[in-house]
C-alpha cells in the first residue's frame, strides 16, 4: 500500500435537508477532518416546480428571483443551524445550485472536481423518483469521482 496514489483533498457532500442529510454531512465532515480535506456542502434548489408555474400557470406577480433569494437565505440558515453547528471546529464551504438536483450535482462535480462525493440514499423523493431512479443512483452512475452513498440513519453508526 505504500505506492497508493489515492488522496482525498476535496470532499463534497450533497444534501437536501431531509432527515438523511445530517448523517450524510457527518460522514463527509468526519472524513474531511480526518484527512485534512476541504469540505463543500452542496444544496440544489429544485426549480422544476418554478418552471412549471411560469410555463403553465402564468401566475401574476410571480417573482422567481425573489423566491430563489428567499429560499437561499432560509436554506443557508438551516444548514448553519442543523449541520455546520455540529462541526464548529471545521470550516466548510456552502454552495448553492439551481435546477434539477441530480443534474446540478453532476455539474458541480464536473466543475469543482472533488476527490469524493458523499450523498444520502434517500431524501426528498416522490413517485417519479421510484419510477425513474433516485438522485443518488443517477449521480453514482454518472459522477466523475468516487461516490459514497450514506444509507438512512437506521444504518449509520454515529458516535457522540
N, C-alpha and C positions, 0 to 999 in steps of 0.2 A: 504493500500500500504506500510505500514511500514515494512512488512515482505518480501518485494520484494528482491529477491536474484540475480536479473539481474544486471550485471556490464559490462561495455564496457571499458576494459583496453587496448585492442589491436584492431585496426581497419585497414583493408586492403582495398585499392582502386585499382581495376584492370582497367587499362587504355590502350588505343591503339593509342592515339594521333590523333584520329578522332576529328571532331568538337564537339562530345559529351563528350570528355574527360575532358574539363575544368569544366563543370557542375558536373561531377562525382567526380572530385578532390575537388571542392569547397564544396560539400556536406560532403565528408569524412573529409576534413580539419575542417569545422565548428563543426562537431560532436566531432572530436578528441580534438579540442581546448576547447570546452565547457565541455567536460568530462575529460579533462586532460589525454587523452589516447595516447598511442603510435600509430603513423601512418606509415604504409608501403605503398608505391606506387609500384605496380607490373606491369611490362611490359613484355609481352611474344613476343619474336621474333619468328614469324611463319616460321618454317624451312621446311614446307611441299613442297614449290617450290624448295628448295635446294635439297631435297631428290629426287625429280623428275628429276632435272637436272643431278644429279650424276648418277642416275639409268638408265635413258633412253637416255640422250643426250651425255653423256660421253665427256663433254666439256673439251678440253685440257687446262691446266693451271688454272682450277677452284680451287681456294683455299678457302675452306669452312671456315677455322679458321680465315683467314684474313678478309673475308667478314663479319663474325659474329662480330669480334672485331671492324670493321669499323661501322657496324650498331649499336652496343652497344654504341660506343663513340658518334656518331651523335644523337642517341636517348637520351642519358644522357644529352647532351647539350640542346636539345629541351625541355626535361622535366624540366630542371632547368629554362630555359628562359620562357616557356609558362605556367608552372604550379607552381613550387616551388617559383618563384618570386612573386606570388600572396599571399604567406604566409611567408614573411620574418621573422616573429616573431616565427616561429614554425619549429622545426627540424623533417623533415620526412625522412625516410629511403627509398631508391630506390632499388628495387630488380629486376633482370632480370632472365628470364627463356627462354628456347629454346624448341620449339616443337609445337604441336597443342595448340592454345590458351585455349580452354575450358579444355583440359586435364591438362595442366600445371597450370592453375588457381586452379583446384581441387587439384592437387598435393601440391601446395603452401599452400592451406587451411589446408590440412591434416598435413603437416609438421610444419607450423607456428602456427596453432590453434588460429586464430583470433576470437574475440568475435562477429565481424560483418564484412561482406564483402560488399563493395559498388561497383556496376558495372553499366555501361551505357546500355540502352536498344537497342541502335543502334550504330554501329561503322563500321568498315571495314567489309563489307558483300558482298556476291555475290549470284548468282543463287543457289549455294549449300546451303547457309545459309537459303534461303527462303524455299527450299525443305526439308532440314533436321533439321531445328530449329536453332535459333540463339545461340551464345555463352552464352548470358545472360540466356536464357531459360535452356540450358543444365546445366549451373553452378547452377542456382537456384534449379533445380530438384535434384541435387546430392551433393550439398555442405553440409558439416557437421556443419554449423553455420548459423545464420540468414543472409539473403541476402537482401540488399536494392538495388532496381533497380531504377536508375535515368533515366527518360524519356528525350527526346530531349529538347534543350534549350527553345523551344516554350512552354514547360510545366513547366519550373522552375522559381522560384522567387529568383533571385539573387539580393542582395542589395549592393549598394555601391560604 
